Amino acid sequence: MTDQLTYLLQKLDASAHRYAELDKYYEGRQPLAFLSPEARTALGSRFGRMASNIPRLAVTALAERLRITGFSDPALWADWVRCDLDQTSGTAHREALLLGDAYVIVWADRLGRPAVSVESAKQVTVMTDPGTRQITAAVKRWEDRIAKTSTAVLYEPDRITRLVANQIGAVGSGFKVVDEIANPLGTVPVVRLHNSDRILDRHWHSEFDGRGHSEIDDLIPLVDALNKSLADLMTTSEYVGRPRRWATGIELTEEPVLDEDGNETGETVEVNPLPESHRMMISESPDSKFGQLQAADLQGYEASVRVILGQIMAVSTLPAHYVGVFTDNPASADALRAAEASLTARAEARQATFGRSWEQVAKLMIAVRDGRDPQLIDDVRVQWADAATRSVAQEADAVVKLHQAGLLPVSTALAKLGYSADEIAEIRVARRAEALDTAGLDLGRPA
C-alpha cells in the first residue's frame, strides 16, 4: 500500500504546476507575454492585468451545451437530484474541460442512500490498469492549513483506507492509517471524467500515465499574442494616440526643487508653463506659435487583433459572434446554427466522452441503492439536452410536427424540448388532472 500511495501522491504533486498555470489563464491573471524590456518599462504597472479572457469563454461555451436531462432508468433521477448532481455535474464538466480531468466519488450516506460528490483533479487522482484501462486505485488528499495536517483517503477494490499526516504536503511515508473499512462494491468507487480524444495521453513528457487534454492548451500562445497586441494598442493610444500639441517662442518657467520634507533646496528646475491639463494656451509673446502633431493610426493594431482572433476561432471552434467580431454577426436563426456547427459538433463529442463516465456513476449509484454488484448492472444510458442552439419557436415547431405525425409520444416530445424528468412528471399529472376536471364538468351537464 505504501508504494501505491506514494505513487498516487507524487502524481498529484507533479500536476500542481500545470493546474496552477491553467487556473491563471482561466481567471485572466496570466502575465503579459512577448513584451520587450522597453515596453515593460514604458507600461509600468498600468496595464499589468491587460487580458482578454478567451480561455474562460472557450470552456463555458462548451460546458453550457453539456446538460444532462435524465437516464434510461427513470428511478435514478430522484437520487441524482438529491445529490445535487443536476447542479454540480456542470461544475464537473467545466473542471474536466479546463484541467483535463474531473472525478466523481460514489458512496453511501448514513441512511444507505447513494451519496455522490464531484471532486477536483487538484485533490484526486487514479491509477489505471494498462491492459484494461480500468481504475485500480484512487486517492483523495486535502490539507488543513490551520491544524497543519494532511488527510488522504485511499480507494481500492476491496477496502478504503483513511490516513493522516501531521504536516502539510506529506508523502506516502508521512501518513499513518487511522481507519480502514471494507469496500462491498468490489470496485473502486471513483469515476474519472477524462477529456481526451486519444487513447494514450502523455502531456509535457510526464512519467505518469495519461492526463486529460485541456481545452485551452492550444489557445494559450494565441491568447498571449492577443493580449500583447491589446497592450501595444493601449500603449500607443496612451502615448501617441491622442494628438500632441507643440509651441515655440515661449519661455519656460522656473520652479524650486523641494526635498523629501517639502523644503526648498535652493535649486530650480525649468518646466513647461502650459501643462497638458490646460484647455487653453495663452502667450503674450508675439513670436509664439502653436501647432498640433498628427495622431497615430491604430488601424494596424485592429488588423493584428482580427488576425489573431481568426486563429483563435479556428482552434477553439468559437463562432465570430462569440469573440466579438460583430461584422460577421449571423443575420438569422439558421445562419446562427450554421455558424455554431463546429462548436456543436465538439460539444456532442464531449457528450459521448463524458457520457461513459456518467453511466459508470449511475451504475455505482444503483449498486449502492439496491445492494447489487455494479459489474452485473445492465447498461444505463445518459440523456443529454440538444447541444445545438435553436430558438424556442424552431424547436417547438419541429417537435410538434413529429408528435402530430405520430412519430413521438408526449413524454419523448417534452424531453426533446429540454424538460427534465421531474418537469415531465409534473406536466403529465397536470394534464391528467385537467382531463378529470373536464370529464367531471361534462358528466354534470343536464341531458
N, C-alpha and C positions, 0 to 999 in steps of 0.2 A: 504493500500500500504506500510506503514511503516514496519509492521511486515513481510510482504513478502520480501521487500527489505533487511531488516536486516537478515533474514534467508539466503538469497542468498549470501550476502556479508560475513557472517560468514562461509558459506560453502566454499567460495573462500579462505578465510584465513586459514581454517582448512587443506586445501590441500597444502599449501605453503611448509611446511617442507618436505612432501613426494616428491613433484615435484623437490625440490632442491636436494634431495638425488639421485633421478633418473637422473637428469642432470649431477651430478658429475660422476656417473658410465658411462653414455653415452659418456662423454667427456674424460674419463680416468683420472679424477682428484681426485678419492676417496683415502682416506688414507690407508696405509697398515694395514691389519688385521692379527690376530693370531700371532703377533710378541711378543716375550718375552722382558722384560725390558732390559736384557743384549744384545739382538740382536739390539734393537733400539739404545742403547748406542754405539755399535760397528759400526752400519751403519751410524750414524750421519745424515747428510743431503744429502749424496751422492746418495742414492737410494730412495729418498723420492717420486719420480714420477715413480717408477717401476710399470707398469701396462700394461697388455695385454688387449687391448680394444675389448674383445669379445662382450660386450653388443651392441656397435655400429654395429658390423658385423651382429649380430642376427637381429637387426632392419632393416638394409639396405638390407640384403639378402631377407627378406620378402617384403619390400616396393618396391624393383625393379621388383617384379613379380606382382604388383598391378597397372596395366596400363590400363586406360580407353581409348577405341578407338572409341566409338560412342554410340548413343542411338537409340532406336526403332523409335524415331521421328527425321528424318534427319535434319529438320529445326532448331533443338535445338543446333546443333554443332557450328553454327556461333556465337551464343551468348556465348557458352561455351568457345570458343577460345578468343572472345573479352574480356571476364572477366578473361583471363589468367588462367583459370582452367585446361587447358592442362598441365600447369607447376605447379601451386600451389596445385592441387589435390594430387600430390605426396608428397608435404610437409604435407598436412593434414593426409595422411596415416602414415607417419613417426611419427608425433605428437601423433596420436592415438595409434600406436604400442608401443611408448615409455611411454607416460603418462597415457594411458588407455582411454583417450577421446580427441576428437578434435571437433571443431564446425565450422559451416558454416552459415553465415548470408546472407539472400537474401532480397534485397530491390530494389528500382527503382532509376536510376540516374536522372539528371535534364531533360533528353530527354524522360523519361518514359520507358527506356530500362532496362532489368534486370541488377542489379549490385550485384555481389556476392563476398564475402570476406571470406577467411579462417582464423579462429581465434584459438588461443591457449587456452588450458584449464586453464592456469595461469590467464587469464583475463576474461573468460566466464564460466558461469555455469548455470544450468537449474533446474527447479522444475517440477516434473512429477506427474501425477495423478496415485495413487496406483492402481486404478481399470483398467484404460485403458492403462496406461504407456505412455500416450501422454504428450508432453511438455505443461505445463500450464503457465509458466512464465520463463523468462531468463533475465540475467543481464550481461552486459559487463562493466568492470571497468578498468580504466587506470589512471596513475598518472603523473603529470608534476613536475619533481624534481626542475626545475628552478623557476617556478611560485609557487611551493609548494601548488598545488591544486590537488584534486581528482575529476574525472568525471565518472559518471555512467549513463548507458542507460538501462532502464527497459523495456523489451518487454513483452507485454500482448496481448491476442487475440483481444482486442478492441482498444487499444491505445499503443503508445510508448512515454515514458517519459524520458526526459534528466535532470539530476541532477548534481549539482556541490557542492563541499565542499572545504573550504579554509584551508585544512590541508591534510597531507599525511596519508593514511591508515584510512580514516574516515569510520565510521559505519553508519547504517541507520539514526540515529538521527542527524548526522552531515551534511547530504545532504539537499540542497534546490532545489526545482523544478525551472528550468529556461525555460523549453519548453515542450510542450505536443502536439502531433498530433494524429489524428485518424489512426487506422490500417484497411484499406479497405480489407485486405486479410481474416480477420476473424479468423486467426490462428497465433500463434507465429512464426515469420519468422526466427527462429533459428533451425538448424538441428544438431543433435549430432551424430558423428561417435563414436560409443561405441564398444570398443574392449573387448568382453566378450563372453564366450561360456556357460554362465549360466544365469538363469532367474533373480535371485537376487544376487547382489554383495554387500558384506559388509566387505571391507578390513579393517584390523587393528582396528576392533571394533569401527568404526565411528558411531556417532549418525545420520549422514546424509545419505540420500538414496544413492544407489549403485554407485560406481565409477568403471570405467573400469579396466581391468587387463593389467598390463604392461608386455611386452614380456620378460623383463629382471628380473622380480620379482624372478623367480626360479633360475636365473643364478647368482644372487648377491653372495650368500655364496660360490658357486663353483668358481666364478671369484676371490673372496678374497683368497681362498685356492690356486688357480693357481698363483696369484701374490706373495703369501707368499713363495711358492716353488721356483719361479723365483728369489725372493730376496735372499733366502737361497743359491741358486746356485751362484748368483753373489757374495755374501759374502764369500762363501767358495773359489770361484775362486780368489777373491782378496787376501785372507789371506794364503791359503794353496794349491790353485790350481796350482800355479807356484812353481817349486822345490826351496826349500830354501837351501842356502849354509852355511857351517859351517867351522870354522878354529880354531885351537888350537896352543898354543905356540907363540902367537903374543901379544905384549904389547899394551895396549890401550894408546891413546894419550890424552893429557890434553888440553882443550880449556878454555879461560877465560869466566866467566859469565858476561853478559852485562846487564845494567839496561834499563829502558824504553827509555832513551835518547841516548843509544848506548855507554855509558861509562862503563869502566871496574869497577867491584865491588870489585876486589881483590880475589874473589873466583874462583875456577876452577872446571871443570867437566870432567870426563873421557868419551871419545867417541870412537866409532869403527873407526879405521884407514882405513878400507876398506868398504865404504858405498855401498848400494845396486846398485847405479848408475854406479859403476866401472865395466867395461867389463873384466878387468884382475886383478888378485890378485897377488901381489909380496911381498915376505918377505925374509929378509936377514938372519933370524934365522934358523939354521939347524934343530931346534926342531919343526918348523912349520909344521902343517898337515892341509890339506884341504879335504873337502868332500861335499856331497850333500844329503839332505833328500829326501825321496820318495814323489812325488806329490800326492795330494788327488785324489781319484777316484770319478768322478762326475756322474757316471752312475746311481747311486741311485736317484739323482735328476731328471735325464731324465725319469726314470721309474715312478717317482711320477707325473711328468708333463703329461705323457701319460695316466696315470690312471684318472687324473682329466679331461683331455681333452675328454676322453671317456665318462665320466659323462656329460660333457657339450654338447657333440654331442647327447647323448640320450635325454637330456632335451630340447634342442633347435632345434632338428632335422637338425642341420647343418651337411653336409657330411664331410668326413675326409679331402678332398682336400680344403675345405673352411677354416679349422682351422690349416692347415699346417702340417698335418700328411701325408707326401709325400710318405711313403711306401705303402699306400693304394690308391694311385692316380689311378683313373679309366683308363683303357687302351684303351677304345673305346667309341664312342658316345652312344651306347646302355648301356654300363656299367655306363657312366656318368648319364644318365637318371635314371637308377635303383638306383644309389647312392643318387640321389636327389628326390626320390619318396616321402619320408616323408615330406621334405620341400615343395614340390609341392602341396601335399595334404593340408598342413597347409595354404599355400597361397590361394588355392581355397576356403578353409573355410572362410578366411578373405574376399575374394571377395563376398561371399554370405552375410557375416555380414555387410560389408560396402556398398554393392550394394543397400540394402533397404534405407539407408540414402541418397545415391546419387539420388535414384529415387524420394525421397521426395524433394530434392533440385531441380530436374528437374521439378517437378510439380509446385513448387513455381515460378520458372523462367517462365514457361508457363503462370501461373496466372498473373504475373506482365506484361508480354508481351502482352497478349490478354485481360486482364481485366476480367478474369474468376475466379470462385470460385475454389480454389485448391482441395477442397473435391469432386468436380464433374468431375475432370480431370481423364480420363482413365489411367490405369497403363502405366508408361513409363519404359521401360526396359533398363538396362545398358549393354553395350557390352564391355567385357574385352579381353585384349590380353591373349594368352595362357600362363598359369603360368609355364608350363614345359619348361625346357631347351632343345632346339632342334636345330641342325645345320641348316643353310640356305638350304643346299642341301637336307637334310632329309625332311624338311617342304615343300619345293618346289616340291619335287618328290611326296609326298603324296597328296598334293593339286592338282597337275596337273593330277594325275591318277583319282581322284574323278571328276574333271572337264571333262576329256575326256570320262568318263563313263556316263556323263550326269546327275550326282547327284548334282553338284554345278554350279550355274551360275557364270559369270565372277566377278560380284561385290562381291559375297559371298566368292569366292576363294581369291580375293585380300584382303578382310577383315581378312580371316584366316591367311594370310601371314603377318599380322601386319600393313597393310596400314591404315592410318586414312581416315575419310570420305572425307576430302579435297583432299588428295592424290588420292583416288579412283576417285573422280570427275575429277581431272586433267588428270588422265590416260584415262578415258572414252572420254574426249574432245580430247586428243591427238590421240587416236585410230580412232575417228570419222573423224578428220582432215586428217589422213593418208589414210583412206578409200576413202574420197572425192578426194584427190590428185591422188590416184591410178585410180579411176574411170575416172577422167579427162584425164589422160595420155592415157588410153585405148580408150577413145572416139576420141582423136586426131590422132590416127594412121590411115593411109590410108587402105582402104579395100583391 
